[in-house]
Amino acid sequence: MDKKTYDKIKSITKSHDDLMQERLQNEEFQYAWLRECIENYVQDGDFAVFYRALDRVVKARTTVSQLAKDLNMNRGNLSEILNGKIEPKMQTAFKILKGLGYEITLTKKASA
């Protein structure tokens, strides 16, 4: 592929990061994405994926420093949680979600 063709294709396409950043401006998308990631976390136990999603939502809405201040949390600890370096207690995860305007509800699983 020549450079001109490559540049034209590049000019009309978006990177995954750019597309996600654009979509994350929509609070309904944020909600749906976090919900999906929580459901996956419950199924596979991989907290890192959920917290990466949570990190992206936090950064789309505010800064880690501001959220830490609003939640009366240590900024460094919050940053480590959002970067998936430490798995927080459920209480802390709920606190972060509540600070973003979400609540957790429990639903009975349908019988097979």
C-alpha positions as CSV (number, residue, x, y, z in Angstrom):
1,M,0.0,0.0,0.0
2,D,1.4,3.4,-0.9
3,K,1.6,6.3,1.5
4,K,-1.2,8.3,-0.1
5,T,-3.6,5.4,0.3
6,Y,-2.5,4.7,3.8
7,D,-2.9,8.4,4.8
8,K,-6.4,8.4,3.2
9,I,-7.5,5.3,5.1
10,K,-6.0,6.6,8.3
11,S,-7.8,9.9,7.9
12,I,-11.3,8.2,7.7
13,T,-10.7,5.7,10.5
14,K,-10.6,6.0,14.3
15,S,-8.4,4.1,16.7
16,H,-10.0,2.0,19.3
17,D,-8.9,4.4,22.0
18,D,-10.4,7.4,20.1
19,L,-13.6,5.5,19.6
20,M,-13.9,4.5,23.2
21,Q,-13.1,8.1,24.4
22,E,-15.9,9.3,22.1
23,R,-18.4,6.7,23.4
24,L,-17.4,7.3,27.0
25,Q,-18.8,10.8,26.8
26,N,-22.3,9.2,26.8
27,E,-23.4,8.2,30.3
28,E,-25.7,5.5,29.0
29,F,-22.7,3.9,27.3
30,Q,-20.7,4.2,30.5
31,Y,-23.5,2.5,32.4
32,A,-23.9,-0.4,29.9
33,W,-20.2,-0.9,29.7
34,L,-19.7,-1.0,33.5
35,R,-22.7,-3.3,33.9
36,E,-21.3,-5.7,31.3
37,C,-17.8,-5.6,33.0
38,I,-19.3,-6.3,36.5
39,E,-21.3,-9.3,35.1
40,N,-18.1,-10.6,33.5
41,Y,-16.2,-10.1,36.8
42,V,-18.8,-12.1,38.7
43,Q,-18.5,-14.9,36.1
44,D,-14.7,-15.1,35.7
45,G,-13.3,-13.3,38.8
46,D,-11.0,-11.1,36.7
47,F,-11.2,-7.8,38.6
48,A,-8.6,-6.1,36.4
49,V,-11.0,-5.8,33.4
50,F,-13.7,-4.3,35.5
51,Y,-11.4,-1.8,37.1
52,R,-9.9,-0.8,33.8
53,A,-13.4,0.0,32.6
54,L,-14.1,1.9,35.9
55,D,-10.9,3.8,35.4
56,R,-12.0,4.9,31.9
57,V,-15.4,6.0,33.2
58,V,-13.9,8.0,36.0
59,K,-11.5,9.7,33.6
60,A,-14.3,10.5,31.2
61,R,-16.3,12.2,34.1
62,T,-13.6,13.7,36.4
63,T,-10.1,13.2,37.6
64,V,-8.8,10.5,39.9
65,S,-7.7,13.3,42.3
66,Q,-11.2,14.9,42.3
67,L,-13.0,11.6,42.8
68,A,-10.6,10.7,45.7
69,K,-11.3,14.0,47.3
70,D,-15.1,13.6,46.8
71,L,-15.0,10.1,48.3
72,N,-12.6,11.0,51.1
73,M,-10.1,8.4,49.8
74,N,-6.4,8.4,49.4
75,R,-5.6,9.3,45.8
76,G,-2.7,6.9,45.5
77,N,-4.9,4.0,46.7
78,L,-7.7,4.9,44.3
79,S,-5.3,5.1,41.5
80,E,-3.9,1.7,42.3
81,I,-7.4,0.2,42.4
82,L,-8.4,1.8,39.1
83,N,-5.2,0.6,37.5
84,G,-5.9,-3.0,38.7
85,K,-2.8,-3.2,40.9
86,I,-4.8,-3.9,44.0
87,E,-8.2,-5.5,44.4
88,P,-10.3,-3.5,46.8
89,K,-12.8,-4.7,49.4
90,M,-16.4,-4.8,48.2
91,Q,-17.1,-1.8,50.4
92,T,-14.6,0.3,48.5
93,A,-15.8,-0.8,45.1
94,F,-19.4,0.1,46.1
95,K,-18.2,3.5,47.4
96,I,-16.5,4.2,44.1
97,L,-19.6,3.2,42.1
98,K,-21.8,5.2,44.4
99,G,-19.6,8.2,43.9
100,L,-20.2,7.9,40.2
101,G,-23.9,7.8,40.8
102,Y,-24.6,4.1,40.6
103,E,-26.1,1.7,43.0
104,I,-25.8,-2.1,43.2
105,T,-28.9,-4.3,43.3
106,L,-29.1,-8.0,43.8
107,T,-31.3,-10.1,41.5
108,K,-32.3,-13.7,41.9
109,K,-30.9,-15.9,39.2
110,A,-33.5,-17.6,37.1
111,S,-33.9,-21.3,37.6
112,A,-32.6,-23.5,34.9
